[in-house]
Amino acid sequence: MKFLRYGPAGSERPGLLDDDGHIRDLGGVVDDIGGRWLADLAWTRDVAIARLPVVEKPQRLGPCVAGTGKFICIGLNFADHAAEAGLEVPPEPVIFMKATSAMSGPDDDIVIPRGSGATDWEVELGVVIGKPAKHVSQDEALDHVAGYCVVNDVSERDFQNKRSGQWTKGKSCDSFGPTGPWLVTRDEVPDPQQLKMWLTVNGVTMQDGSSATMVYGVAHLVSYLSQFMTLHPGDVVSTGTPPGVGQGLKPPRYLKPGDVVELGIEGLGAQRQSVRAHA
């Protein structure tokens, strides 16, 4: 299934995308797409999709998962991206956190924060946790995944690299985590390591890669993270980006008001964001 959430920010309703591309309302079945509903998807077998109300032209899609407790990101997880950043491939996954307040809808504006001179883009494969995971093996790791989604790990490079401390401050600004449009359940993604990934800015291709070139795959990451923290239903793991980010261009090229960013992952849908300055 392709779950989604639609409606004004903070008042989203649960829904799904049917096989004909229509949005169906799930409000009579679940209270939201998150938490306990993702921990056990057995309830989906009893959903009569054709009988669900059709939603006519929703004005907005929200983040495809609700109640996310942890938004975990993996850095330098593509060897060619590490090379463009002038850094070595790490011997273990690089983990940093993105504030959940950064999460936004897939087509919401990217807001350049106050004092920013280097707001950048990153198309990433998002992994949404289903069953709680603690000390799980790689062989069982994917059993703890509810599904997958597109994430734009928007980054302020000066905040990230020049302001001392950890990367989190450059990753957590409001609007820096467009997530969705859909949460595609694991059964519809036979191999998360064989997905094409792309991103354009103003129609010009910047990133054209594949999850096949990840250094550490999804199963490895879920298992690895579960050794340090319990992963809970609704947690999101953003797994790294292929090359082509603005920081890696010569000279670097960063987002400015009026730019349009479009991105997507094979089978998981696409996003489109307009860029604007802070209020």
HUSUL-V265170 format. One record per helix or strand of 3 or more residues. SS is the DSSP state (2 for helix, 1 for strand). FROM is the first residue (numbers start at 1). TO is the last residue. If there is no record, write none. Layout:
BEGIN
SS FROM TO
SS FROM TO
END
This chain:
BEGIN
1 2 6
1 13 17
1 23 25
2 36 39
2 41 46
2 49 51
1 71 75
2 79 84
1 94 97
2 100 102
1 110 112
1 123 129
2 138 144
1 145 153
2 157 162
2 168 171
1 177 179
1 183 185
2 186 188
1 196 201
1 204 210
2 211 213
2 218 226
1 236 238
2 246 248
1 260 265
1 269 277
END
